[in-house]
Amino acid sequence: MNNILELEIGLSLNKPIYSSTSSEFLDHAQKFHNSERVSMLIVSLFVSESLAQLAKIYSDLLQSSIVKKDYKTFFNNSYDETLHAAIKLCRHKAYVSSRKSTLKKIALLGDYRSFQHWLYIGLGGSCELATGIAFFDTVEELINACNENDLHSVIVQANSVSSGDEVKAEKRRINKLRGICKKNNIAFGLDESMIELKNQLLLAKQIEPDFILLGESAAEYQAPFGALIMSSEMYEPWNDPQLCFLHSSTFGGNNLILSFVIERLKRLGRVSASLIYKLDQIDADFESRLAATAKHINPHGTKLYRLLGLDINVKSAKRLSLKLHNGDTILDCTGNYGCSLRGHNHETIATQVLQLHSPDRDYWSLLCKKIFELTEFDVVLPSVSGASAVDNAVLAARMANPSKQYIVTFNKNYSGKTLLSMSLSQYASAATWADSNVFAPYNDSVIYVDPHANGANEQLTKVLTQGNICLVWFEVIQGFDCLPIPQDVLDIVDLYREANGYLVGTDDVLAGVWRTGNFLSYQGKVKKPDIVTLAKSLSDMFFPIGVTLLSQSVATAAQQHQPELYQTLTSRYINQLGSHIAYQGLDDLSSRLNESQIKQTYTRFRLALEDAISKSKVFSAVVGEGGLIKLVLNQTYFPSAKARKMLFEPVVSNMLIKHANLLIFMSRLNMPRDMTDAEIAIVATRLKHALEYQISVKQVWANTFKLLFKLCMPVKSLAKNDAEFYRGKRILLTGATSGIGLSLAMKLSEYGAHLILIGRREFDKKSMNILRANTECLFIQADICDESARREIYKKTMQHFHGVDIVINNAGMSLRKSVLSMSSVQAQDASRTTQVNYIAAVEMTQLFLAQMIEQGGGQIVNSQSVVTNYPSPMFACYAASKQALKAYMGTLSVENMGNNIKVTDLNLPLIATPMSMATSAYGNDALLSVEQVIPQILEGIRKQKRTVYFNTSAAIADKLTAIMPESTEWLIGTKYTVDMNSLLGRKNPPFKETIEKVITKLTCRADR
């Protein structure tokens, strides 16, 4: 095991992670921008097509041929953040298992020396967080630790693999350890960050880890990217309504970058044709997208999307305008929680950046010079997010001021959720909604002071003068509540700064870049800080980037004490395209506007908002500074602070979308810096009208109670009805030219299912026109008893739809003849009945079974009959063929439970179809109509019932036959004897007449 004090750190990370921007990425970004697609919208709340698609791809790539599992993906903004997320997940899972902080550790095997050094310096030496992570050099050492019961989780860094033989060799290296982890109930993670995109998840598919880590290699080192892929069991600690958004990332899940990864995977041949079809469904159909998001991203989160009205299906975005697929337009006043510099898809990103970007220019240096012009900070460290910028700030402070131990920050400060930044966010509003232990353990060298409490000045003075403070870190305006730190508290920070030798850092990730009017929020409030972080607005709502600003004295001291680590921080996260976008945005705005003009615009905006809420009882005030604004809910009517944040603010956000066409999430507004008077007017007018006529205190409370009721309901499939379930499903239906088949096809087409319709006879032209008008259809006239015809059906289906989701074996043939009356000619009919009802259904199923397993699952539906419930006189051959199919499908269902193959048998009674109406002996009064059974068929398939009964008597008869087979045979035999005697004019004993009436009720005569 490694000891940090004994390590000779030689960091090989002095060059940037990112490659020069390729022409492929620039072309992709240009097309993305020209299409006005949304790159980022509401942090982790945006249901983007790329988010759902890439998570679906990852889950499918991990499916083995034996056992099928659902995997969920949490997208991060870098490999580093993914590693931090994995550690948090492992800690959380261990905590849930014991409901207390665990003494066991997380083990890391691989080249994690730089991370080990980073962690040790950033945490200020040994603490519970640092000592809870153990580092190992060899598999053998780690196996011993596993057997000693010291660990709750293991993360193994996989070596790069480029061939099947290398995958096998790496599997042999890791497999023994994997087995021991399973035996000892230790969570096992595989780090594939070193593996090239074209070979990713090949090893994981064979080893079946509990979770997998991917990094920038998945985006071919073009852009910030990270993904934590988890089995459903590993994801379980996060599968909670209160925790489902707790682990969020402002830039993680960036639609631009995710869509690039998807395109590269397609070009590398990693995405099958059938999967591409599914991805197209996710793109085109919003319900399919929501279902994929629930299945592969966040089940509870997706439910909340819908309940809160955040499941907005955005077609295009420009400036503030979000055009939805339903034709509506809403105005984005949230700007991805503060990322909006100039709104969505500013035209100069295309004309001045993407079209002109050159791999030979150093845009990072241009950005640093521009930042110096605007701030007079000499040194700029690159980062890829607000959290990584804060991490760099903490590291720089620790390196520059190594003799001091503690960091001081304020309650409600929010700095991020990486291993360093989350300890500066312990009492932020977002971290206190649920059990605070889910992030534990925190850095024990962080001291919190409540700046708004009585006695805050005295407490802060006592803390700052103790002589062992390394850094005082804070948001000048706490972004979540838009609440400024009291000026007298800031004065104390300045007062004792020089004498006590601590550094001062301000977190401007949200409040910086003219958000408050000044470029940096400290201006006019405290002396120039030593360290400042910026991030959100630099992205210009398009590409992730952040920076950490250092004074020259801090940079010099940090370099002297930790030269290797400092050199890494100056170069590791440099991304030239991100730098170019940030530089162009700053240069454009600074050339058009000055701080005075921006402040005047903010003043007009605030006055307009105050006027808009003046007559409303819902909001009581507008708080914040400059453009960092929050509408405050009236405490008279909404007294609980926690309920305001967790319930009332989301409810009001929903109502504003619905009634005002304004996206103002959690009552916070983050508008572009160059917003116009026209934009101010339209936002204020819409807000005022909605508050005066449509959003009242009573309505907010009513909607809140509705939300609470729905939140108490269990998470179920998003398909609440048949239409949502069948939309986009690829369904193969035999016997589709008449009867149940044709009626079923008509209804499925209305629901938007994609249909492959098979019939022996020619399809009716009128029916074909109706079906084609409703949905995409493939009509195939074929005899399914013909083997070559079945192969042709498979070929055409795969060419047209790349596979099926549901196979409905509906084609059937009836034969009513007693056993004694069967002739050699009728024996041929019996053979044909078996061919249609059994052989053809089995062969058709077999053709598509492998494809359904490969895609992750499917459903097989069989038209069965009540004659399979009990012995059926006159139907020996027909019943035998149906019983054979029933037995076969039962075995298929059992064998493929792990492959997510569902089997549904439709236990159909006598129905008025051309097949049954041909036999007058059935008696038309006893027949159900097709219209009566279609709704039950559709519901049974949607609910994936194993057997669908259409009346109570059929279900009873089925159960009686299973429990008392001999008695059932006697009863039915008695009934048959009575029928024959009546037919021949013979007299029946009275008790047999009674039995006949009972049996008639319980057999093939259906209840009306």
N, C-alpha and C positions, 0 to 999 in steps of 0.2 A: 504494500500500500504506500502511496506517495505521501511524503510529508512536505508541506509547502516551504518550511524553513530549510529543508535540505535540497530543494530543487534549484538547479541552475537554470533559470528561465532564459531561454533563447527563443523569443517569439518570432515565428516565421510569418507574421501577419502584417508586415510593414507595407505591403502593397495593397491596393484596394481590392475588395471582394469582387467588384463589378468590372466586367469587360467593357471595352469601347462599345458604344451603342451600334448594333448591327443595322444594316439596311432592312433586314426582315422586321426588326422591331419598329423601326421608324415607319415603314410602310404600314404595319399593323396599326400603329398609333394614329397615323394619318387617316386611315379608313375609319377607325374608331371615332375620331374627332369629327370627321366629315359627316358621319351618320348621326352625330349629336347624341351618342349613347352616354349614359350616366356612368361616370367613373367611381364616384362616391356620393353618398346621400345622407344616411342617418346612422353612422357608425355601424354597429352590428345588426341594425334593424332593417336593413335594406335587402329585400328578397330579389337579388339580381339573378339573371339567367346563368351567368358564368359561375356564380357561387354554387348553385344547385347542380350545374352540369359537371364541374370538376370534382365535386364531392361524389357524385354518381360514378364518374370514371374511376376514381380511386377505389371505391367500394367494389366495383366490378372487376378491376384488375387483381384484387386480392381474393376473389372467389376461387376455391379449390374445386376439383371435380368430385369430391366426396361430400364435404360439408359446406353449406352456405351460411355465411354470417353477414349481418348488416354492420357496416363501419360508418362512423361519423367523423367528420373533419372539422377542426377548428383552425381557421386560417389566420396566420400571424403576418407580421411585416418583415420578418427576417428569420434566419436560422437561430440566431441568438435568442430572440423572443420565443421561438418554438421550444428551445431547450428549457427556458424558464417556465413556460406553460406546462411542459411535461413534468417538471419537478413539482410545480404547484399541484398538478393533478394527482401525482403519486402521494404527496403529503395529505391531500384532501381525502383520498381513498383510504389511506391508513387511519386518518382521524375518524372517518365515518365508521370504520370497522370496530374501533375501540371507544369512540366518543370521548377521546382524550388525546392530548398530544403524545405522540409515540416517541419512545427512546430508540427505536430502530432507525436505520439509515437508508438512504438511497445510494446505490453503488453505480459509479460511472467507469466503464471499461473502454479505453481507447486513448486517443491523443487529445486529452482535455486539459493539458498543462496551462494553456493560455487562459481558459475559463477558470481554472483553479486559482491562478494568480490574480485574475480580475476580481474574483469573488473575495479573496482574502484581503486585497487592498481596499476594495469598495466597502467592505463591512468593518474596516478598521481593526482587523485582526480576528482572533477566535471569538465566535459567539455561537449561540445555539443553531442559527441558520447555517453557518459555515461548517460547524462540526457535525451537522446532520447529513452531510454529503461526503461520501467516502470515494476516493479515487484509487483505481487498481490498474496495474500494468499487464497482468497475465490472467488468462482464463482460470488457471489452476488456483491462483490466490483468491479469485472471486468465488470459485466453487467451494473452497474451504469456508469462506465467510457465509455463504448460503447455508451450508450444513450446520454452522454454529448458531443459526437463527438470529443473526444480527441485522438482517435486512428486511425491508418491506417492499423494495422495488429495485430493479436493475435496468440500466440503460447501457446497451452495447453498441459501440460504433463499428459499423460494418466497413470492411475494406472495399475499395473500388473493384467492381466486377465488370468484365466486358465480354464474357462468353459463358456458355452453359457449363463448361468444366470449372470455371472460376466460381460460378454460383454454387456448384456442388461442393467444391473445396471449402468455401466459406460456410456453407451449411454444416459440413462436418466439424468445422472449428467451433461453431456456436451451439450445435444441437445438444450436446451433453449438458451444457449450462442451461439451455432452455428446458430440458427435461427435469433438472433439479429444481429449477424455479417453479415449475408446475407442481412438483411433489411437495414443495414447502410453502405453496400458496404465496409466492413472491411475484409481483407484477413484473412483466418482462417487456422492455421496450427495445426496438431496433432503430438505430440511428443510421439512416441511409443518405445523409447529407453529402457524403463523399462520392456517391454513385451518380453517374451521368444520367440525364433524363431518359435516354432510350432504354436503359437497363433498370430503372427504378421499379421497385416493388416485386421484381422477379424473385429475389431472395426472401422477402417478407412473405410472399405467397406460400413458399415451401416451409418456412419456419413457424408461421402463424403466431406472431407476437401479439401481446395485448395492445400495444400501441407502436406507431411508427413516426419518426421525425424526418421531415424533408426540409431542405433549405434552398438557398439561391440557385443551386445546380438545377432545380426543377424549372427555373425560369432561364436556364442557360446563362446565368450570371448577368442578365440584362437589367434586372430590376429587383427591388426588395421583395422577398417572398419567403414564406414559411408555412408549413402545414403540420398539424398534429393530428394523425389519423388514429382513431380509437375504436376498439371493439365496443359493442353495446354494453358489455359488462364493465369495461373500464370507464366508459362514459357515465355510468350510473350516478356517481356523486354530483355531477353537473345537471342531471336530468331531474330538475326540480323547478317549480314555478318561480321561487324566490332567487334561485341561483343561476337560472339559464342565461341571464345577460350579465352576470357578475364578471365573467372573464370575457372582456370585450377588447377590441382593438380599433382605434380610429381609422387606420389605414389598412389593417388586415382585411383581406377579401376585396381588395381594389379590383374593380370590374375590368379595367384595362389590362392589368397584369395577368389576372386569371384567364381572361379570354386568349391572351398570347400563349399561355401554357397549354391550353386546350388545343389551339391550332398546331402547336409544335408536336404534341402527342399524336394528333391525327396524321401529320406529315411523316412521322416516324413509324407509322403503321401500328401504333399501340391501341388504337380504338377500332373495334370491329364494325362492320357495316350495320349489324343489328343494334349495336350500342349507339352509333351515329343517328339512327332512326329515333331512338329514345331521347337523345340529346336535342334533336330537332323538335320533338314533342315538348320538351321542357322550355325551349325557346319560344315556340309558337303558342302554347297553351298555358295560361297562368295557373290553372288548377293543377296541371301536371308539375309545374314549377314548385308550387306550394307543397305538393305531396312529396316531391324529391327533397325539398328543404327540410321537411319534417322528418323524413326517413334518414337522411344522410348528414344533416347539420344540427338541428335543434328542435326536437318535438314540442316542448313546452313553449319555446320562443315563437314557433310558427303559429301555435294556437293564440298566443298573445298578439302576434301581428294582426290576426283577423279581429280579435276582440277589440283592439285599440284602433282599428281602421288604418293600420300602417301597411297593410298588404296592397300598396298602390302599385299598379302595373304601368310603369313609366315607358312610354314609347320613345320619347326624345327629350332632351334638356338643353336649354339655351338661356344663359343669363339666370333670371329667377324662374323662368317659365318651365314647368314640367307638363308635357303633353302626355296624357294617359291614353291607353288603347281604347277606352270607351268613348273617346272624343272630348272628355273634360280637360281643362287646364287648371292647374293649381300653382300657386307661387311658393317657391322654396325660401322661407325666411329663417331656416335653421342652418343651412349650409354645412352639413356634415359636422354639426356641433362646433362650428367656428372655423372651418377650413375655407370659407368663401372669401376670396380676395377680390375677384371680379366676376363672380357667378360661375355658372357652368359653361364649359366649352368656349372660352373667350377666343375670338377669331385670331388673335395674334399668336396663340399657341401653335396654330397651324402655319400661319404665314411667316412668323418670325423665328419659330423654333424648329418645328418638325420638318419644314421644307428646307431650312438653311443649316441645320445641325451638321457639324463636321467632326469626324473622329480625331482630327488633327488639332483642334482648338482646346484650350484649357478653360472650360467654363467655370470650373470650381474657383479658379483664381479670380475670374471676373466677378463671381458672386461675393467672394471675400472682400474685394475692393469696394463693391457697392455697399456691403454691410458696414464697412469701415466709414464710408462717406456718411451713412445714415446714423451711425451709433458711436463712432470713434473707438470701437473695440479693436484691439490690434490683432488678436488671434481668434480664429474660428475653427472649431472642430466639427467634422461632418457627422451626421446621424441620419437615421431613416424614419424617425418617429419622435413624438414628444417624450415617450418613456426612455428611448435610447439616448436622447439628448440629456435628460435628467441623470441617467446612469453615468454619462460622460462627465457631467457637472460634479457629481459626488466623487467620482474617481479623481478628477483634477484637484478637487479640494483636499482629498485624503493625501494625494501625492505632494501637493504644495505645502500642506500643514500637517506633517506626519506626527508631530509630537502631541497633538490634541486629539482627544478621543471622541467627544460627543458632537452630534448634530442636533440643532434646535429647530423645530418647525412649529406651525400653529394648527390647532384643531380645524377641521374642515378643509385643510390644504389637500389638493389632489394633484399627484404628479405622475401617476401611471401604475402599471401592474407587473412590471418586471421585478426581479428579486431585490433590486436596490430601491427602485422608485416606489414600490408598494409599501415599504416601511415609512415613506414620507406621506402616505395616503391612508394611514390606519383609521383616522377618524373623519375621513371624507364622507359626505352623505351617501355616495354610492356604495361605500364599503360597510356601512352600518345598517343596511336594510335587512341583512340576514345574519346568521351566526358569524361573528368576526373571526372565529377560530379557523374558518376555511382557508384563510391566508396565512395562518400561523405556521411556524414561529416568525415573528418580526425581528428586525434588527434591534437588539437590546441597547444599542448606543445612541438611539434617537430619543430626544426629550420633547414632549408636546406641551405647549402652553395654549390655553384658550384665550384669544385676544379680546373676546367680548365679555368675559366673565368679570365679576367684581373682584378687585384685587389683582387683575392681570398685570398691571404695571409693576407691582411689588414682586410678584412671582417671576416675571421676566427679568427684572433687575437682579434678583437673587441667582437665577440660573446663569445669566450672562457674565456675572462677576466671579464665578467659581474658578475661572482660570483654566478650564480644560475643554473649552468649546472650539471645535474645528470649523464649523460652518453654521450660519443661520440661514435657513432656506424657507422661502415663502412665496405664495402668489400675492402680489400687491392687492389685486382684486380677486377674491376667491370665486373661480369661474362657475362652479355649480350653482351657487346661490347669488352670484353677482354682488357679493358683499365685500366692500373695501375693508382692509385692515385699518383700525382706528389710527389717526395720525399720531396721537401721543405714544402709541405702542411702537410705531415706526421711528419716532424720535428717540426712544430708548435704545433701539437697535443701533442707531447712529452714534448715540452718546458714548457707549462703552466699547465701541468697535476698535478703536486704535489702541486703547490701554490694555485690552484683554486679548488682542491678537487673533480674533476670529475673522473668518472670511464671511462675506455676505453674498448670497445668491438669490436671484429672483426668477421665478418660473413664469415666463411669458409665452409658454406654448400656446395658450388660448388668448391671452390679453395683449400680446405683442403685435407688431407690424400695423401700427395705426389703429388697432382695435379700440383703444380708449381715446384716440385723438393724437396723442404723442406716439412716435414710432415704438418706444419702449414705455411700459406702464410705470416704471419707477420715477420717471422724470417729473420733477416738481414735488416729490414725496419723500425720497430718501437720497442720500449721497450716491454717487455712481457705484453700483455693485461691482464685486470682483468677477462674478459669473452670472450669465443670463442664458436662458434657453428659449429657443424659438422653434416652431414646427408647423402647426396646422395651416396657417395662412400661406406659408411658403409653397405649399403644394398646389395652390391655385385650383383646387378641386379636381386635380388631374393626376398628379404623380407624387408619391410619398417622398418627403424630405424633411429634415430637421437640422438644426445647428446648435452648438454650444459656444457662447462667446466668453473669452477669457481676457482678463487684463494681462498686460505684458508681464507684470510681476508674478502673477499666479502661474502663467505658462513657463516662465524661466525656472521658478522653484520646482514645479512638477517635473520638468525635464531633468533637473539636477538630481532629484531623488529617485526617479524611476524612468530612466531614459528609454528603455525598450518599450515599456507600456505606453509612455507618452507618445513615442513615435507611431505606435499602432493606432492610437486614438486620432492622430492627425491625418491618417490616410485610409483607415479600414473601410469606412462607409462612403467614400467619395463615389458619387455617381454623376457622370458628366451630363446626362440628359436631365436628371432632376435638378442639377445646378443651373442648367440652361433655362429651364422653365421658371425656377425661382428668380433668377437674375432678370429675366425678361419682364416678369410681373412687377418686380420692385422698380426696375428702370422705367417701365411704362407709367406706373402710378406716380412716381416721384417727379416725372417730367410734366405731368398734367395737373397735379394737385399739390398743395402744401398743407402743413398741419393745421393752419388756421382755417382753410376751406373745409377740411375734413371735419373739424370740430363744429363749424357752423352747420354743416349738413346733419351731424348727429343731434345738434340742438333742435333743429327743425323736426327731425324724426321723433325725438322724445316728446316734444310738445304735441305733435300729431297723435301719438299713442295715448298721451294723457287725456287729450280731448276725446279720443275714441272710447276710453273706458270710464269716462267721467260719470255717466248715467247708469253704469252697470253695478250691480251688487256682487257680481262674480269676482271681479278684480278690484283691489283697493288702492294699488299704487304701481308705479313704474320705478324700478330700482336698477342700479348699475351705474356704469360710467361710460361716456362716449357711446360706442356702438356695441358694448357688452351689456345687454339689457335683458331684464326679466320682468314679466308681468306677475305681480304678487296676488295670489288668491286671498280673498277676504277672510281673515281669521275669525270674524264674527260668525260666519256661516260654515266655515271649514276649520274648526279649532285645532285639530290634531296635526302637528307638524309632520309626523311620519305618514299619516293618511294623505296629507296634501301631496307629498312627494310620490308615494307609491300608488295612490288611487286617483285622487281628484285631478292632479296635473295631467296624467295620461288620458283620463276621460275627457277633459277639456280640450286636449290636443286632438282627440278623435272628433269632437264636435266642431272644432275650427276647420278641420279638413272637410267635413261634411257640409257645414252651413256657410263657411266663408271662403272655401277653396284656398285656405292658407295652411301651409305646413309650418306650424310653430310648435315644435316638440318640447314638451315639459316646460312650456311658458317662456322659453328663451328665444331671443331673436339675435341672429348673427348675420347681418346684411353685408353686401359688398361695400368696400370702402368708397367706391365711386357711385353710390346709389343716387338716382336722380330724384328731383322733386315729383315727377310723375309717378315713380315707383313708391315714394313715400305716401303720396295721395291715395293710390289704389289700395295699398296695404291698410292704411288707416280707415279708409271708407268701408272696405269689406269687413274689417274687424268691428267697427262701430255698428254697422247694420246687423251683423250676426248677434252681437251682444244686446242690442235693443229689441230684436224681434224673435230670435231663435234660441239663444243660450241664456237661460235663467238659472238661479240658484236651485230652484225646484227641479228643473230638468237635469242639472248636473248630478244632484242627489239620486234622481230616478235612474239615470244611466249608470251611476256608480253601483247601485244595488243590482242592476242587471249584470254588470261586469262581475261582481262578487259571486252571484249565482252561477254564472258560466264558468268562473274560475274553479268553483267547487266541483264541477263536473269532471269526470276522468278524461284523460287525453285519449281520444279515439281516432280512428282513421279520419282524415280530412274529408273524405267522401261521405257527406251527410246524406246524400240521396243518390238515386240511380244515375242521374245526369252527370254528376261530378265523378262518379266511379268509372263510368263507361267512356267518358270523353277522351278521345285519343287512343283508346285500347285497340289493338289489332286482334280481331276476332275472326276465326275461321269457322264457318257454319255449314254443315252438310244438310242435305234435304231442304234446300232453301227456296225451292220454286213454288211451294204451296203449303197450306196448313200452318202448323206451329212455326216451321222454319221461316216462311215468308213473313208472317206477322211479327216474329221476333226480329227479323232483319229490319223491318220497317221501324220498329221502336228503337232499336239500337242505332239506326241511322239518324233518328231525331236527336239522340243523345250525343252524336258526334263520334261514335266508334268508327274505326276504319275496318271495312268488312271484306273478307274473302268468302264469296258465296258460291257454294257447290250444288249443282243439281243435275239429275240424269236427264230431265226434260229441258226443253228450251225455255229460257226466262221470258216472262211476259214483258213486252216493250214498255207498257205504261208503268209497271212496277219498277223497271230498271230506271226509267227517267226520274221517278220520284226519289228513288234511293240515291241516284247520282246527284240530284239537286241538294240532298241533305248532307252527304258526306262523300269521302273517297271510297270507291268500291272496286273490287276486282271480281268479275263474273266468270266462272269457269263451268262450262257444260261438260260433265264427265260422269262415267259410271265408276263409282268408288270401289266396286268389286274387281275392277281391272287394275292389276299391279302397275302397268305402264302409265295408266291414267293417274294413279296416286303419285307416282314419281313426278309426272308433269305438273300436278297440283303443287307439290313441294317446290319444284324449280321456279314456277311462276310466282309463287308467294314470296320466296326468298328474294327474287329479283325485284319485285315490286315493293314489298314491305320489310324486307330483311328479317323476317321472322314473325311470330305470333305471340300474343299474350294469353289468349284463351282459345282452346279448341272445343267446339260444341259438336259432339257426335249425335246429330239429330236424325239423320237418315235412318229409316227403319222399314221393315216389311213384316206384315202380319200373316199368319197362317192358322185358320180355324178348322181343325180336323181331329177326330178322335184317333187314338192309336190304332184301333182295330180296322178303321176304314182307310188307312194309308195304303195307296197303291204304289207301284214302281214309278209311275208318272208323278204322283204327288210327292214321292221321295225326292225327286229333283227340286220341287218347290221347297222342300225342307232344307235341302242343301243350299239353295239360294237364300233362304231366310237366315241360315247360319252365316253365310258369306256377308250379307248386308249388316245384320245386327251385331255380329261378333268379329269376324275376321277383318272386315274393312275398317271397323272402328278401332280395333287394336293396331292395325298397320298404319292407319292415319295418325294415331297418337304416337306411335313409335317414330314416325318420320320427324315429328317436331319436338320430341321429348328432349333430345340432346341440346337443341337450340334454346329451349326454355331454361334448361339447367344452366347453360353457359351465360345467359343473360341475367341469372339470379332468381328465376322462378317463373311460374305460370300456373294456369288452371285448366283442368280437363273436365268438361261437363258432358254427362251421358244421359240421353233420353231413355230412362228405364220405364218400367210398367208395374202396376199393382200385381200383375201375375207372378212377379218374383217374390211376393210376400207369402205365398201359400201355394199348394198344389192347385193347378188350374185345368180342370177338364176341358177338353177340346183344343187346348193350346200347348200341347206337349212340346212341339218343336220350337214354337215362338218363345215359350217360357224358358226352354233349355238354352236358347241363344242369348236371351237376356240374363239368365243366371250365370252363364259363362262369362259374359262381359262384367257382371257385377263382381264375380270372384276375382277376375283378372285385375280390375281397377282397384279393388281392395288391397291386393298385394302391391300394386304399383304405388298406391298411396303410402303404405307402410315403408316401402323401400326408399321412398324419395321425400320423406318428411324433412330430412336435413338439407334437401335441395330446394326447399320452398315450393314444392309442387303440390297444389291443392286439387283434390278430386271431389266433384259434386255429382250426385246421382239424383235425377229428377224422377220421383216415384209417381209417374203420371197415371191418373185414372182414365176412364174412357172419355174421349174428347171428340167433339164434332168436327172431324177432319175428313178429307177425301178418303183416307185409308179406312177409318172406322165406319163412315157412313155407307161404305160399299157393302156392309154386312147388316141386313135388316134385323137379324136376331138380337142385336144389342139393345134395340129399343131406344128410340131417339129421346124419349123423355128422361132417360137416365144419363144422358151425355152432358158434360160441361162444354161451354163454348170456349173457343180459343181466347177470346177477350177476357174471360174469367181467369185463365191460368197464366197469361203473360206477365201480369204484375208480380205474381208469386215466383215465377221463374226468374225474373230479373232481380228480385230481392234476394232470393236464395243464392244466386251466383255472386251477387255483390257481397253478401255476408259470408260467402265461402262455406256454406253449410255442407256437411258431408252427405246428408240425405234431405231432400225437400219433399215433404208430404203435402198433399193438396186438400186433404180432409182428415178429420179425426178418425174415422172408421178405418181408413187405410193404415194409419199408424198403429191402431189397436190390433188389426189383423196381423201386421208385421211382427209385433211383439208377442202375440199369442202363438204364432208359428214357431218363433224362437224358443219360447218357454215350454210349450206343449205340442211338439210336432205330431205325435201319434194321435192325440185328441183332435187336433186340427184336421188331420187327414180323415178321421172318422166322420167329423162333422161335414166336411166338404163332400166326402163320398156319399153321405146320406142325402145331402142336397142334390147331388147329381142323379142319384137313384130316383128321387122324387120327380125331378125334371123329366127323366126318361120315361117313368111310369105315366106321367101326365101326357107326355107326347104320344105314348102307345095306347092310351085309354085305360090304363090300369089304375086300380084304386090304391091310395096310400094310407097307411095308418095315421090317425090324427096327430100323434106326437111328432111324426116325421114331417107333417105339413107345417107344424110350428117351427121345427128346426130349420126347414127350408126358408121360411120367412126371415128368421134371424140371420142365417148365413147370407142371404141375398143382401141384407142391409150391410153386412161387414165385408163383402167382397167387391166385385168390380162395379156395382152400381154406385155411382158417386152421389154424395149429398148435394142437393141443389141449394 
